[in-house]
Amino acid sequence: MSTPPPAESKVSELRPPSCPKCGKQMPIIALYPYQIGSLILPSVQCPFCGVLLQMFIILPQQVPAEPGEPKSPLWKPS
């Protein structure tokens, strides 16, 4: 049997997180995608001081090779 909450209880409002460097509350975050070769590096930064909060590394998906002749590791002129 559960007890109902008291009638006077209030739900606390959600607050945006604070930046660990500048201490300001971040109502939004800045997302910056970088690409180096085939790697994609999206990062999350504070919009006020620009400190890097988190970075991800997304590796490219490898396409399976088509069946056929096995490729030699050595280069041969055609």
N, CA, C and O atoms as a Tripos MOL2 file, in Angstrom:
@<TRIPOS>MOLECULE
protein
  312   311    78     0     0
PROTEIN
NO_CHARGES

@<TRIPOS>ATOM
      1 N           0.8450   -1.1620    0.0000 N.3       1 MET1
      2 CA          0.0000    0.0000    0.0000 C.3       1 MET1
      3 C           0.9020    1.2400    0.0000 C.2       1 MET1
      4 O           1.7570    1.3800    0.8740 O.2       1 MET1
      5 N           0.7210    2.1240   -0.9550 N.am      2 SER2
      6 CA          1.5540    3.3160   -1.0240 C.3       2 SER2
      7 C           0.8240    4.5100   -0.4320 C.2       2 SER2
      8 O          -0.4020    4.6150   -0.4840 O.2       2 SER2
      9 N           1.6140    5.3910    0.1230 N.am      3 THR3
     10 CA          1.0670    6.5890    0.7360 C.3       3 THR3
     11 C           1.1370    7.7300   -0.2720 C.2       3 THR3
     12 O           2.1850    7.9310   -0.8850 O.2       3 THR3
     13 N           0.0640    8.4770   -0.4610 N.am      4 PRO4
     14 CA          0.1240    9.5960   -1.4050 C.3       4 PRO4
     15 C           1.0360   10.6940   -0.8710 C.2       4 PRO4
     16 O           1.1660   10.8480    0.3430 O.2       4 PRO4
     17 N           1.6700   11.4620   -1.7600 N.am      5 PRO5
     18 CA          2.5560   12.5310   -1.2960 C.3       5 PRO5
     19 C           1.7540   13.6410   -0.6240 C.2       5 PRO5
     20 O           0.5760   13.8310   -0.9290 O.2       5 PRO5
     21 N           2.3830   14.3650    0.2820 N.am      6 PRO6
     22 CA          1.6670   15.4580    0.9380 C.3       6 PRO6
     23 C           1.2190   16.4980   -0.0870 C.2       6 PRO6
     24 O           1.8750   16.6860   -1.1110 O.2       6 PRO6
     25 N           0.1160   17.1640    0.1870 N.am      7 ALA7
     26 CA         -0.4520   18.1300   -0.7470 C.3       7 ALA7
     27 C           0.4500   19.3460   -0.9320 C.2       7 ALA7
     28 O           0.3800   20.0050   -1.9690 O.2       7 ALA7
     29 N           1.2900   19.6570    0.0420 N.am      8 GLU8
     30 CA          2.1340   20.8490   -0.0260 C.3       8 GLU8
     31 C           3.4710   20.6050   -0.7310 C.2       8 GLU8
     32 O           4.2480   21.5450   -0.8950 O.2       8 GLU8
     33 N           3.7580   19.3770   -1.1470 N.am      9 SER9
     34 CA          5.0550   19.1010   -1.7600 C.3       9 SER9
     35 C           5.1060   19.7000   -3.1650 C.2       9 SER9
     36 O           4.1250   19.6540   -3.9070 O.2       9 SER9
     37 N           6.2580   20.2610   -3.5170 N.am     10 LYS10
     38 CA          6.4490   20.8690   -4.8250 C.3      10 LYS10
     39 C           7.5170   20.0890   -5.5730 C.2      10 LYS10
     40 O           8.4420   19.5430   -4.9710 O.2      10 LYS10
     41 N           7.3800   20.0460   -6.8680 N.am     11 VAL11
     42 CA          8.3870   19.4140   -7.7120 C.3      11 VAL11
     43 C           9.4500   20.4710   -7.9840 C.2      11 VAL11
     44 O           9.1350   21.5730   -8.4330 O.2      11 VAL11
     45 N          10.7050   20.1380   -7.7120 N.am     12 SER12
     46 CA         11.7610   21.1180   -7.9280 C.3      12 SER12
     47 C          11.9710   21.3480   -9.4150 C.2      12 SER12
     48 O          11.8410   20.4260  -10.2200 O.2      12 SER12
     49 N          12.2950   22.5780   -9.7720 N.am     13 GLU13
     50 CA         12.5110   22.9210  -11.1700 C.3      13 GLU13
     51 C          13.8590   22.3860  -11.6320 C.2      13 GLU13
     52 O          14.8130   22.3010  -10.8580 O.2      13 GLU13
     53 N          13.9150   22.0300  -12.9010 N.am     14 LEU14
     54 CA         15.1730   21.5550  -13.4690 C.3      14 LEU14
     55 C          16.0970   22.7430  -13.6860 C.2      14 LEU14
     56 O          15.6720   23.7920  -14.1710 O.2      14 LEU14
     57 N          17.3610   22.5700  -13.3240 N.am     15 ARG15
     58 CA         18.3500   23.6170  -13.5150 C.3      15 ARG15
     59 C          19.3870   23.1410  -14.5170 C.2      15 ARG15
     60 O          19.7830   21.9760  -14.4860 O.2      15 ARG15
     61 N          19.8370   24.0240  -15.4090 N.am     16 PRO16
     62 CA         20.8790   23.6160  -16.3500 C.3      16 PRO16
     63 C          22.1870   23.3510  -15.6070 C.2      16 PRO16
     64 O          22.4250   23.9180  -14.5400 O.2      16 PRO16
     65 N          23.0300   22.4940  -16.1670 N.am     17 PRO17
     66 CA         24.3140   22.2070  -15.5110 C.3      17 PRO17
     67 C          25.2330   23.4210  -15.5350 C.2      17 PRO17
     68 O          25.1000   24.3010  -16.3860 O.2      17 PRO17
     69 N          26.1580   23.4540  -14.5990 N.am     18 SER18
     70 CA         27.1410   24.5370  -14.5370 C.3      18 SER18
     71 C          28.4420   24.0820  -15.1680 C.2      18 SER18
     72 O          28.8100   22.9100  -15.0900 O.2      18 SER18
     73 N          29.1410   25.0320  -15.8010 N.am     19 CYS19
     74 CA         30.4390   24.7390  -16.4090 C.3      19 CYS19
     75 C          31.4610   24.5080  -15.2940 C.2      19 CYS19
     76 O          31.4990   25.2860  -14.3400 O.2      19 CYS19
     77 N          32.2880   23.4650  -15.3830 N.am     20 PRO20
     78 CA         33.2880   23.2180  -14.3440 C.3      20 PRO20
     79 C          34.4080   24.2630  -14.3180 C.2      20 PRO20
     80 O          35.1010   24.3910  -13.3080 O.2      20 PRO20
     81 N          34.5990   25.0170  -15.4150 N.am     21 LYS21
     82 CA         35.6800   26.0030  -15.4500 C.3      21 LYS21
     83 C          35.2040   27.3980  -15.0430 C.2      21 LYS21
     84 O          35.7450   27.9960  -14.1140 O.2      21 LYS21
     85 N          34.1780   27.9180  -15.7510 N.am     22 CYS22
     86 CA         33.7530   29.2980  -15.4720 C.3      22 CYS22
     87 C          32.6170   29.3720  -14.4600 C.2      22 CYS22
     88 O          32.3730   30.4450  -13.9080 O.2      22 CYS22
     89 N          31.9120   28.2690  -14.1940 N.am     23 GLY23
     90 CA         30.8640   28.2460  -13.1820 C.3      23 GLY23
     91 C          29.5160   28.7710  -13.6560 C.2      23 GLY23
     92 O          28.5510   28.7270  -12.8930 O.2      23 GLY23
     93 N          29.4140   29.2630  -14.8780 N.am     24 LYS24
     94 CA         28.1300   29.7620  -15.3740 C.3      24 LYS24
     95 C          27.2130   28.5920  -15.7160 C.2      24 LYS24
     96 O          27.6680   27.5220  -16.1200 O.2      24 LYS24
     97 N          25.9070   28.8210  -15.5450 N.am     25 GLN25
     98 CA         24.9500   27.7950  -15.9270 C.3      25 GLN25
     99 C          24.8310   27.7750  -17.4380 C.2      25 GLN25
    100 O          24.7810   28.8190  -18.0880 O.2      25 GLN25
    101 N          24.7860   26.5700  -17.9850 N.am     26 MET26
    102 CA         24.7520   26.3970  -19.4370 C.3      26 MET26
    103 C          23.3570   25.9810  -19.8770 C.2      26 MET26
    104 O          23.0380   24.7930  -19.8420 O.2      26 MET26
    105 N          22.5080   26.9350  -20.2970 N.am     27 PRO27
    106 CA         21.1850   26.5450  -20.7830 C.3      27 PRO27
    107 C          21.2670   25.8140  -22.1180 C.2      27 PRO27
    108 O          20.3590   25.0660  -22.4810 O.2      27 PRO27
    109 N          22.3610   26.0340  -22.8460 N.am     28 ILE28
    110 CA         22.6300   25.3170  -24.0880 C.3      28 ILE28
    111 C          24.0860   24.8770  -24.0560 C.2      28 ILE28
    112 O          24.8820   25.3990  -23.2750 O.2      28 ILE28
    113 N          24.4270   23.9300  -24.8940 N.am     29 ILE29
    114 CA         25.8240   23.5370  -25.0340 C.3      29 ILE29
    115 C          26.2080   23.6890  -26.4900 C.2      29 ILE29
    116 O          25.3480   23.6360  -27.3690 O.2      29 ILE29
    117 N          27.4690   23.8750  -26.7520 N.am     30 ALA30
    118 CA         27.9480   24.0500  -28.1140 C.3      30 ALA30
    119 C          28.4810   22.7200  -28.6300 C.2      30 ALA30
    120 O          29.3520   22.1100  -28.0100 O.2      30 ALA30
    121 N          27.9620   22.2790  -29.7550 N.am     31 LEU31
    122 CA         28.4040   21.0350  -30.3860 C.3      31 LEU31
    123 C          29.2150   21.3910  -31.6270 C.2      31 LEU31
    124 O          28.7300   22.0990  -32.5090 O.2      31 LEU31
    125 N          30.4520   20.8970  -31.6940 N.am     32 TYR32
    126 CA         31.3240   21.1700  -32.8240 C.3      32 TYR32
    127 C          31.8120   19.8560  -33.4150 C.2      32 TYR32
    128 O          32.5570   19.1300  -32.7560 O.2      32 TYR32
    129 N          31.4100   19.5290  -34.6480 N.am     33 PRO33
    130 CA         31.9410   18.3140  -35.2780 C.3      33 PRO33
    131 C          33.2220   18.6250  -36.0590 C.2      33 PRO33
    132 O          33.2650   19.5710  -36.8460 O.2      33 PRO33
    133 N          34.2360   17.8390  -35.8360 N.am     34 TYR34
    134 CA         35.4880   17.9400  -36.5820 C.3      34 TYR34
    135 C          35.6590   16.6690  -37.3880 C.2      34 TYR34
    136 O          35.1320   15.6220  -37.0080 O.2      34 TYR34
    137 N          36.3800   16.7390  -38.4870 N.am     35 GLN35
    138 CA         36.6740   15.5460  -39.2670 C.3      35 GLN35
    139 C          38.1410   15.5640  -39.6420 C.2      35 GLN35
    140 O          38.6360   16.5310  -40.2220 O.2      35 GLN35
    141 N          38.8370   14.4760  -39.3030 N.am     36 ILE36
    142 CA         40.2420   14.3060  -39.6540 C.3      36 ILE36
    143 C          40.3150   13.0290  -40.4760 C.2      36 ILE36
    144 O          40.1690   11.9310  -39.9390 O.2      36 ILE36
    145 N          40.5410   13.1690  -41.7710 N.am     37 GLY37
    146 CA         40.5270   12.0040  -42.6460 C.3      37 GLY37
    147 C          39.1490   11.3750  -42.6400 C.2      37 GLY37
    148 O          38.1690   12.0310  -42.9940 O.2      37 GLY37
    149 N          39.0550   10.1200  -42.2460 N.am     38 SER38
    150 CA         37.7590    9.4520  -42.1910 C.3      38 SER38
    151 C          37.1980    9.4010  -40.7700 C.2      38 SER38
    152 O          36.1040    8.8750  -40.5670 O.2      38 SER38
    153 N          37.9270    9.9360  -39.7790 N.am     39 LEU39
    154 CA         37.4420    9.9680  -38.4040 C.3      39 LEU39
    155 C          36.5430   11.1800  -38.1950 C.2      39 LEU39
    156 O          36.8380   12.2680  -38.6890 O.2      39 LEU39
    157 N          35.4520   10.9950  -37.4650 N.am     40 ILE40
    158 CA         34.5700   12.1010  -37.1020 C.3      40 ILE40
    159 C          34.7210   12.3130  -35.6030 C.2      40 ILE40
    160 O          34.5900   11.3670  -34.8250 O.2      40 ILE40
    161 N          34.9960   13.5560  -35.1890 N.am     41 LEU41
    162 CA         35.2480   13.8790  -33.7900 C.3      41 LEU41
    163 C          34.2660   14.9520  -33.3120 C.2      41 LEU41
    164 O          34.6080   16.1340  -33.3290 O.2      41 LEU41
    165 N          33.0530   14.5740  -32.8850 N.am     42 PRO42
    166 CA         32.1570   15.5800  -32.3300 C.3      42 PRO42
    167 C          32.5790   15.9240  -30.9030 C.2      42 PRO42
    168 O          32.9850   15.0450  -30.1430 O.2      42 PRO42
    169 N          32.4830   17.2060  -30.5410 N.am     43 SER43
    170 CA         32.8680   17.6200  -29.1960 C.3      43 SER43
    171 C          31.7800   18.4950  -28.5890 C.2      43 SER43
    172 O          30.9980   19.1190  -29.3070 O.2      43 SER43
    173 N          31.7380   18.5330  -27.2550 N.am     44 VAL44
    174 CA         30.7900   19.3440  -26.5030 C.3      44 VAL44
    175 C          31.6050   20.3770  -25.7420 C.2      44 VAL44
    176 O          32.5340   20.0310  -25.0130 O.2      44 VAL44
    177 N          31.2490   21.6640  -25.9160 N.am     45 GLN45
    178 CA         31.9970   22.7380  -25.2750 C.3      45 GLN45
    179 C          31.0580   23.7070  -24.5820 C.2      45 GLN45
    180 O          29.8830   23.8050  -24.9380 O.2      45 GLN45
    181 N          31.5780   24.4300  -23.5850 N.am     46 CYS46
    182 CA         30.8270   25.4710  -22.8970 C.3      46 CYS46
    183 C          30.6540   26.6430  -23.8690 C.2      46 CYS46
    184 O          31.6300   27.0480  -24.5000 O.2      46 CYS46
    185 N          29.4380   27.2040  -24.0110 N.am     47 PRO47
    186 CA         29.2480   28.3090  -24.9490 C.3      47 PRO47
    187 C          29.8600   29.6200  -24.4620 C.2      47 PRO47
    188 O          30.0120   30.5490  -25.2560 O.2      47 PRO47
    189 N          30.2180   29.7240  -23.1720 N.am     48 PHE48
    190 CA         30.7450   30.9780  -22.6370 C.3      48 PHE48
    191 C          32.2660   31.0290  -22.6470 C.2      48 PHE48
    192 O          32.8490   32.0040  -23.1220 O.2      48 PHE48
    193 N          32.9220   29.9810  -22.1230 N.am     49 CYS49
    194 CA         34.3870   30.0210  -22.0360 C.3      49 CYS49
    195 C          35.0560   29.0970  -23.0540 C.2      49 CYS49
    196 O          36.2670   29.1880  -23.2550 O.2      49 CYS49
    197 N          34.2960   28.2110  -23.6980 N.am     50 GLY50
    198 CA         34.8420   27.3470  -24.7390 C.3      50 GLY50
    199 C          35.6240   26.1480  -24.2400 C.2      50 GLY50
    200 O          36.2970   25.4890  -25.0320 O.2      50 GLY50
    201 N          35.5540   25.8430  -22.9410 N.am     51 VAL51
    202 CA         36.2930   24.6910  -22.4300 C.3      51 VAL51
    203 C          35.6950   23.4020  -23.0080 C.2      51 VAL51
    204 O          34.4760   23.2730  -23.1260 O.2      51 VAL51
    205 N          36.5570   22.4640  -23.3610 N.am     52 LEU52
    206 CA         36.1370   21.1830  -23.9140 C.3      52 LEU52
    207 C          35.5860   20.3140  -22.7870 C.2      52 LEU52
    208 O          36.3090   19.9780  -21.8500 O.2      52 LEU52
    209 N          34.3130   19.9520  -22.8760 N.am     53 LEU53
    210 CA         33.6840   19.1480  -21.8370 C.3      53 LEU53
    211 C          33.7390   17.6560  -22.1550 C.2      53 LEU53
    212 O          33.9420   16.8360  -21.2590 O.2      53 LEU53
    213 N          33.5580   17.3040  -23.4230 N.am     54 GLN54
    214 CA         33.6150   15.9030  -23.8000 C.3      54 GLN54
    215 C          33.8710   15.8060  -25.3020 C.2      54 GLN54
    216 O          33.4370   16.6620  -26.0740 O.2      54 GLN54
    217 N          34.5840   14.7480  -25.7050 N.am     55 MET55
    218 CA         34.8530   14.5120  -27.1160 C.3      55 MET55
    219 C          34.6230   13.0370  -27.4090 C.2      55 MET55
    220 O          34.9600   12.1750  -26.5980 O.2      55 MET55
    221 N          34.0590   12.7600  -28.5470 N.am     56 PHE56
    222 CA         33.7910   11.4020  -28.9900 C.3      56 PHE56
    223 C          34.6200   11.1280  -30.2360 C.2      56 PHE56
    224 O          34.9760   12.0560  -30.9630 O.2      56 PHE56
    225 N          34.9240    9.8720  -30.4840 N.am     57 ILE57
    226 CA         35.5990    9.4590  -31.7100 C.3      57 ILE57
    227 C          34.6950    8.4450  -32.3940 C.2      57 ILE57
    228 O          34.3860    7.3940  -31.8310 O.2      57 ILE57
    229 N          34.2740    8.7700  -33.6160 N.am     58 ILE58
    230 CA         33.4190    7.8720  -34.3790 C.3      58 ILE58
    231 C          34.2540    7.3080  -35.5200 C.2      58 ILE58
    232 O          34.7140    8.0460  -36.3910 O.2      58 ILE58
    233 N          34.4410    6.0080  -35.5060 N.am     59 LEU59
    234 CA         35.2200    5.3420  -36.5460 C.3      59 LEU59
    235 C          34.3380    5.0990  -37.7590 C.2      59 LEU59
    236 O          33.1400    4.8590  -37.6090 O.2      59 LEU59
    237 N          34.9030    5.1560  -38.9540 N.am     60 PRO60
    238 CA         34.0990    4.8960  -40.1560 C.3      60 PRO60
    239 C          33.6920    3.4280  -40.2130 C.2      60 PRO60
    240 O          34.4120    2.5470  -39.7400 O.2      60 PRO60
    241 N          32.5360    3.1870  -40.7960 N.am     61 GLN61
    242 CA         32.0770    1.8070  -40.9560 C.3      61 GLN61
    243 C          32.8080    1.1950  -42.1270 C.2      61 GLN61
    244 O          32.9270    1.8080  -43.1880 O.2      61 GLN61
    245 N          33.2970   -0.0160  -41.9330 N.am     62 GLN62
    246 CA         34.0190   -0.7010  -42.9970 C.3      62 GLN62
    247 C          33.0210   -1.4350  -43.8880 C.2      62 GLN62
    248 O          32.1530   -2.1630  -43.4060 O.2      62 GLN62
    249 N          33.1570   -1.2320  -45.1820 N.am     63 VAL63
    250 CA         32.2970   -1.8940  -46.1520 C.3      63 VAL63
    251 C          32.8960   -3.2710  -46.4420 C.2      63 VAL63
    252 O          34.0840   -3.3720  -46.7470 O.2      63 VAL63
    253 N          32.0900   -4.3290  -46.3520 N.am     64 PRO64
    254 CA         32.6520   -5.6550  -46.6270 C.3      64 PRO64
    255 C          33.1060   -5.7580  -48.0810 C.2      64 PRO64
    256 O          32.4630   -5.2260  -48.9870 O.2      64 PRO64
    257 N          34.2110   -6.4420  -48.2830 N.am     65 ALA65
    258 CA         34.7640   -6.5970  -49.6300 C.3      65 ALA65
    259 C          33.8800   -7.5290  -50.4460 C.2      65 ALA65
    260 O          33.2780   -8.4660  -49.9200 O.2      65 ALA65
    261 N          33.8180   -7.2500  -51.7390 N.am     66 GLU66
    262 CA         33.0340   -8.1110  -52.6230 C.3      66 GLU66
    263 C          33.7990   -9.4090  -52.8610 C.2      66 GLU66
    264 O          35.0280   -9.4010  -52.9250 O.2      66 GLU66
    265 N          33.0790  -10.5230  -52.9910 N.am     67 PRO67
    266 CA         33.7810  -11.7830  -53.2530 C.3      67 PRO67
    267 C          34.4050  -11.7480  -54.6500 C.2      67 PRO67
    268 O          33.8390  -11.1640  -55.5740 O.2      67 PRO67
    269 N          35.5260  -12.3520  -54.7910 N.am     68 GLY68
    270 CA         36.2290  -12.3530  -56.0700 C.3      68 GLY68
    271 C          37.6650  -12.7630  -55.8380 C.2      68 GLY68
    272 O          37.9740  -13.5310  -54.9270 O.2      68 GLY68
    273 N          38.5210  -12.2450  -56.6640 N.am     69 GLU69
    274 CA         39.9350  -12.5690  -56.5190 C.3      69 GLU69
    275 C          40.4960  -11.9270  -55.2560 C.2      69 GLU69
    276 O          40.2110  -10.7650  -54.9690 O.2      69 GLU69
    277 N          41.2970  -12.6850  -54.4980 N.am     70 PRO70
    278 CA         41.9130  -12.0730  -53.3210 C.3      70 PRO70
    279 C          42.9400  -11.0360  -53.7660 C.2      70 PRO70
    280 O          43.6880  -11.2560  -54.7190 O.2      70 PRO70
    281 N          42.9640   -9.9230  -53.0760 N.am     71 LYS71
    282 CA         43.8910   -8.8590  -53.4440 C.3      71 LYS71
    283 C          45.2510   -9.1350  -52.8260 C.2      71 LYS71
    284 O          45.3560   -9.4940  -51.6530 O.2      71 LYS71
    285 N          46.2700   -8.9670  -53.6190 N.am     72 SER72
    286 CA         47.6310   -9.1660  -53.1630 C.3      72 SER72
    287 C          48.0780   -7.9290  -52.3860 C.2      72 SER72
    288 O          47.7400   -6.8140  -52.7830 O.2      72 SER72
    289 N          48.8280   -8.0890  -51.2880 N.am     73 PRO73
    290 CA         49.3130   -6.9150  -50.5590 C.3      73 PRO73
    291 C          50.3860   -6.1510  -51.3330 C.2      73 PRO73
    292 O          50.7210   -5.0240  -50.9700 O.2      73 PRO73
    293 N          50.9280   -6.7500  -52.3960 N.am     74 LEU74
    294 CA         51.9540   -6.1020  -53.1970 C.3      74 LEU74
    295 C          51.3230   -5.3950  -54.3920 C.2      74 LEU74
    296 O          50.3690   -5.8950  -54.9890 O.2      74 LEU74
    297 N          51.8620   -4.2360  -54.7310 N.am     75 TRP75
    298 CA         51.3640   -3.5070  -55.8800 C.3      75 TRP75
    299 C          51.9660   -4.0860  -57.1500 C.2      75 TRP75
    300 O          53.1670   -4.3470  -57.2290 O.2      75 TRP75
    301 N          51.1150   -4.2770  -58.1270 N.am     76 LYS76
    302 CA         51.5800   -4.8010  -59.4190 C.3      76 LYS76
    303 C          51.1190   -3.8310  -60.5090 C.2      76 LYS76
    304 O          49.9860   -3.3520  -60.4720 O.2      76 LYS76
    305 N          51.9890   -3.5410  -61.4760 N.am     77 PRO77
    306 CA         51.5540   -2.6530  -62.5500 C.3      77 PRO77
    307 C          50.4990   -3.3420  -63.4090 C.2      77 PRO77
    308 O          50.5160   -4.5620  -63.5700 O.2      77 PRO77
    309 N          49.5820   -2.5490  -63.9580 N.am     78 SER78
    310 CA         48.5260   -3.1510  -64.7910 C.3      78 SER78
    311 C          48.8480   -3.0730  -66.2660 C.2      78 SER78
    312 O          48.0630   -3.5340  -67.0950 O.2      78 SER78
@<TRIPOS>BOND
     1     1     2 1
     2     2     3 1
     3     3     4 2
     4     3     5 am
     5     5     6 1
     6     6     7 1
     7     7     8 2
     8     7     9 am
     9     9    10 1
    10    10    11 1
    11    11    12 2
    12    11    13 am
    13    13    14 1
    14    14    15 1
    15    15    16 2
    16    15    17 am
    17    17    18 1
    18    18    19 1
    19    19    20 2
    20    19    21 am
    21    21    22 1
    22    22    23 1
    23    23    24 2
    24    23    25 am
    25    25    26 1
    26    26    27 1
    27    27    28 2
    28    27    29 am
    29    29    30 1
    30    30    31 1
    31    31    32 2
    32    31    33 am
    33    33    34 1
    34    34    35 1
    35    35    36 2
    36    35    37 am
    37    37    38 1
    38    38    39 1
    39    39    40 2
    40    39    41 am
    41    41    42 1
    42    42    43 1
    43    43    44 2
    44    43    45 am
    45    45    46 1
    46    46    47 1
    47    47    48 2
    48    47    49 am
    49    49    50 1
    50    50    51 1
    51    51    52 2
    52    51    53 am
    53    53    54 1
    54    54    55 1
    55    55    56 2
    56    55    57 am
    57    57    58 1
    58    58    59 1
    59    59    60 2
    60    59    61 am
    61    61    62 1
    62    62    63 1
    63    63    64 2
    64    63    65 am
    65    65    66 1
    66    66    67 1
    67    67    68 2
    68    67    69 am
    69    69    70 1
    70    70    71 1
    71    71    72 2
    72    71    73 am
    73    73    74 1
    74    74    75 1
    75    75    76 2
    76    75    77 am
    77    77    78 1
    78    78    79 1
    79    79    80 2
    80    79    81 am
    81    81    82 1
    82    82    83 1
    83    83    84 2
    84    83    85 am
    85    85    86 1
    86    86    87 1
    87    87    88 2
    88    87    89 am
    89    89    90 1
    90    90    91 1
    91    91    92 2
    92    91    93 am
    93    93    94 1
    94    94    95 1
    95    95    96 2
    96    95    97 am
    97    97    98 1
    98    98    99 1
    99    99   100 2
   100    99   101 am
   101   101   102 1
   102   102   103 1
   103   103   104 2
   104   103   105 am
   105   105   106 1
   106   106   107 1
   107   107   108 2
   108   107   109 am
   109   109   110 1
   110   110   111 1
   111   111   112 2
   112   111   113 am
   113   113   114 1
   114   114   115 1
   115   115   116 2
   116   115   117 am
   117   117   118 1
   118   118   119 1
   119   119   120 2
   120   119   121 am
   121   121   122 1
   122   122   123 1
   123   123   124 2
   124   123   125 am
   125   125   126 1
   126   126   127 1
   127   127   128 2
   128   127   129 am
   129   129   130 1
   130   130   131 1
   131   131   132 2
   132   131   133 am
   133   133   134 1
   134   134   135 1
   135   135   136 2
   136   135   137 am
   137   137   138 1
   138   138   139 1
   139   139   140 2
   140   139   141 am
   141   141   142 1
   142   142   143 1
   143   143   144 2
   144   143   145 am
   145   145   146 1
   146   146   147 1
   147   147   148 2
   148   147   149 am
   149   149   150 1
   150   150   151 1
   151   151   152 2
   152   151   153 am
   153   153   154 1
   154   154   155 1
   155   155   156 2
   156   155   157 am
   157   157   158 1
   158   158   159 1
   159   159   160 2
   160   159   161 am
   161   161   162 1
   162   162   163 1
   163   163   164 2
   164   163   165 am
   165   165   166 1
   166   166   167 1
   167   167   168 2
   168   167   169 am
   169   169   170 1
   170   170   171 1
   171   171   172 2
   172   171   173 am
   173   173   174 1
   174   174   175 1
   175   175   176 2
   176   175   177 am
   177   177   178 1
   178   178   179 1
   179   179   180 2
   180   179   181 am
   181   181   182 1
   182   182   183 1
   183   183   184 2
   184   183   185 am
   185   185   186 1
   186   186   187 1
   187   187   188 2
   188   187   189 am
   189   189   190 1
   190   190   191 1
   191   191   192 2
   192   191   193 am
   193   193   194 1
   194   194   195 1
   195   195   196 2
   196   195   197 am
   197   197   198 1
   198   198   199 1
   199   199   200 2
   200   199   201 am
   201   201   202 1
   202   202   203 1
   203   203   204 2
   204   203   205 am
   205   205   206 1
   206   206   207 1
   207   207   208 2
   208   207   209 am
   209   209   210 1
   210   210   211 1
   211   211   212 2
   212   211   213 am
   213   213   214 1
   214   214   215 1
   215   215   216 2
   216   215   217 am
   217   217   218 1
   218   218   219 1
   219   219   220 2
   220   219   221 am
   221   221   222 1
   222   222   223 1
   223   223   224 2
   224   223   225 am
   225   225   226 1
   226   226   227 1
   227   227   228 2
   228   227   229 am
   229   229   230 1
   230   230   231 1
   231   231   232 2
   232   231   233 am
   233   233   234 1
   234   234   235 1
   235   235   236 2
   236   235   237 am
   237   237   238 1
   238   238   239 1
   239   239   240 2
   240   239   241 am
   241   241   242 1
   242   242   243 1
   243   243   244 2
   244   243   245 am
   245   245   246 1
   246   246   247 1
   247   247   248 2
   248   247   249 am
   249   249   250 1
   250   250   251 1
   251   251   252 2
   252   251   253 am
   253   253   254 1
   254   254   255 1
   255   255   256 2
   256   255   257 am
   257   257   258 1
   258   258   259 1
   259   259   260 2
   260   259   261 am
   261   261   262 1
   262   262   263 1
   263   263   264 2
   264   263   265 am
   265   265   266 1
   266   266   267 1
   267   267   268 2
   268   267   269 am
   269   269   270 1
   270   270   271 1
   271   271   272 2
   272   271   273 am
   273   273   274 1
   274   274   275 1
   275   275   276 2
   276   275   277 am
   277   277   278 1
   278   278   279 1
   279   279   280 2
   280   279   281 am
   281   281   282 1
   282   282   283 1
   283   283   284 2
   284   283   285 am
   285   285   286 1
   286   286   287 1
   287   287   288 2
   288   287   289 am
   289   289   290 1
   290   290   291 1
   291   291   292 2
   292   291   293 am
   293   293   294 1
   294   294   295 1
   295   295   296 2
   296   295   297 am
   297   297   298 1
   298   298   299 1
   299   299   300 2
   300   299   301 am
   301   301   302 1
   302   302   303 1
   303   303   304 2
   304   303   305 am
   305   305   306 1
   306   306   307 1
   307   307   308 2
   308   307   309 am
   309   309   310 1
   310   310   311 1
   311   311   312 2
@<TRIPOS>SUBSTRUCTURE
     1 MET1         2 RESIDUE 1 A MET
     2 SER2         6 RESIDUE 1 A SER
     3 THR3        10 RESIDUE 1 A THR
     4 PRO4        14 RESIDUE 1 A PRO
     5 PRO5        18 RESIDUE 1 A PRO
     6 PRO6        22 RESIDUE 1 A PRO
     7 ALA7        26 RESIDUE 1 A ALA
     8 GLU8        30 RESIDUE 1 A GLU
     9 SER9        34 RESIDUE 1 A SER
    10 LYS10       38 RESIDUE 1 A LYS
    11 VAL11       42 RESIDUE 1 A VAL
    12 SER12       46 RESIDUE 1 A SER
    13 GLU13       50 RESIDUE 1 A GLU
    14 LEU14       54 RESIDUE 1 A LEU
    15 ARG15       58 RESIDUE 1 A ARG
    16 PRO16       62 RESIDUE 1 A PRO
    17 PRO17       66 RESIDUE 1 A PRO
    18 SER18       70 RESIDUE 1 A SER
    19 CYS19       74 RESIDUE 1 A CYS
    20 PRO20       78 RESIDUE 1 A PRO
    21 LYS21       82 RESIDUE 1 A LYS
    22 CYS22       86 RESIDUE 1 A CYS
    23 GLY23       90 RESIDUE 1 A GLY
    24 LYS24       94 RESIDUE 1 A LYS
    25 GLN25       98 RESIDUE 1 A GLN
    26 MET26      102 RESIDUE 1 A MET
    27 PRO27      106 RESIDUE 1 A PRO
    28 ILE28      110 RESIDUE 1 A ILE
    29 ILE29      114 RESIDUE 1 A ILE
    30 ALA30      118 RESIDUE 1 A ALA
    31 LEU31      122 RESIDUE 1 A LEU
    32 TYR32      126 RESIDUE 1 A TYR
    33 PRO33      130 RESIDUE 1 A PRO
    34 TYR34      134 RESIDUE 1 A TYR
    35 GLN35      138 RESIDUE 1 A GLN
    36 ILE36      142 RESIDUE 1 A ILE
    37 GLY37      146 RESIDUE 1 A GLY
    38 SER38      150 RESIDUE 1 A SER
    39 LEU39      154 RESIDUE 1 A LEU
    40 ILE40      158 RESIDUE 1 A ILE
    41 LEU41      162 RESIDUE 1 A LEU
    42 PRO42      166 RESIDUE 1 A PRO
    43 SER43      170 RESIDUE 1 A SER
    44 VAL44      174 RESIDUE 1 A VAL
    45 GLN45      178 RESIDUE 1 A GLN
    46 CYS46      182 RESIDUE 1 A CYS
    47 PRO47      186 RESIDUE 1 A PRO
    48 PHE48      190 RESIDUE 1 A PHE
    49 CYS49      194 RESIDUE 1 A CYS
    50 GLY50      198 RESIDUE 1 A GLY
    51 VAL51      202 RESIDUE 1 A VAL
    52 LEU52      206 RESIDUE 1 A LEU
    53 LEU53      210 RESIDUE 1 A LEU
    54 GLN54      214 RESIDUE 1 A GLN
    55 MET55      218 RESIDUE 1 A MET
    56 PHE56      222 RESIDUE 1 A PHE
    57 ILE57      226 RESIDUE 1 A ILE
    58 ILE58      230 RESIDUE 1 A ILE
    59 LEU59      234 RESIDUE 1 A LEU
    60 PRO60      238 RESIDUE 1 A PRO
    61 GLN61      242 RESIDUE 1 A GLN
    62 GLN62      246 RESIDUE 1 A GLN
    63 VAL63      250 RESIDUE 1 A VAL
    64 PRO64      254 RESIDUE 1 A PRO
    65 ALA65      258 RESIDUE 1 A ALA
    66 GLU66      262 RESIDUE 1 A GLU
    67 PRO67      266 RESIDUE 1 A PRO
    68 GLY68      270 RESIDUE 1 A GLY
    69 GLU69      274 RESIDUE 1 A GLU
    70 PRO70      278 RESIDUE 1 A PRO
    71 LYS71      282 RESIDUE 1 A LYS
    72 SER72      286 RESIDUE 1 A SER
    73 PRO73      290 RESIDUE 1 A PRO
    74 LEU74      294 RESIDUE 1 A LEU
    75 TRP75      298 RESIDUE 1 A TRP
    76 LYS76      302 RESIDUE 1 A LYS
    77 PRO77      306 RESIDUE 1 A PRO
    78 SER78      310 RESIDUE 1 A SER
